[in-house]
Amino acid sequence: MPKAQKVAAVENLKVELRESQAALLTSFRGLKVAEMTELRRSLAASQTEFKVVKNTLAKIAAKDIGLEDLVPLLEGSTAIAFVKGDPVTAAKGLDEISRKYPALVLKGGVLTGRVLSAERAAALATVAPREVLLAQIAGAFQAPLAKLAALLQAPVRSLGYALGAYRDKVTSGAPATAEASAEPAAETPEAAETPEAAATPAEEATAEEATTAPAPAPAAGTEV
């Protein structure tokens, strides 16, 4: 390969490694052309491009962008699945096709700038799809919020019941209060004095006259 083409190939690999959501490295020795074609078509649904690369050029690209840990994986036959879509979906697709064609072996990968071992890369296939994870996260947030809403509403309902009961009590007691106000006021201690103290002026005058009136004259023949 001419030098200019090698330089262009390295630059292309660097762009692919940087811009892809993930890059899954595989060994494909013994895989037939028809099987490779089927693999590429199955991965296209997850926006994944499956490319055979030269290890020497891939090592240069990996070193240039700070992925030195990827270099040991670039041995033997190497094809990289550059994932533009969901890495989990792509990993599941690779896992399914590798079960069908054992010649396809996962060697490792790169995810969000971190190099993955073969075991960690294979573990992506066991992760729930993105939609399921988002639904689970949403459910986890909604459960505490629902409990919080119930706790916040409970005192409000209790206060509402208390105010309603107080209102009913006041409303039902209003007539009794009016009747009580219409009754004559209770006698004060001054009004509850003895009969002598409560006598009117006319009665006092009559009593005084009876006390000071002259005694009647004795009848004739009565000794004095």
URNOR-V396050 format. One record per helix or strand of 3 or more residues. SS is the DSSP state (alpha for helix, beta for strand). FROM is the first residue (numbers start at 0). LEN is the number of residues. Records with the same first field share a line. If there is no record, write none. Layout:
BEGIN
SS=FROM-LEN ; FROM-LEN
END
This chain:
BEGIN
alpha=2-17 ; 32-12 ; 54-10 ; 67-6 ; 86-14 ; 117-9 ; 129-53 ; 200-12
beta=21-6 ; 47-5 ; 78-5 ; 104-7 ; 113-3
END
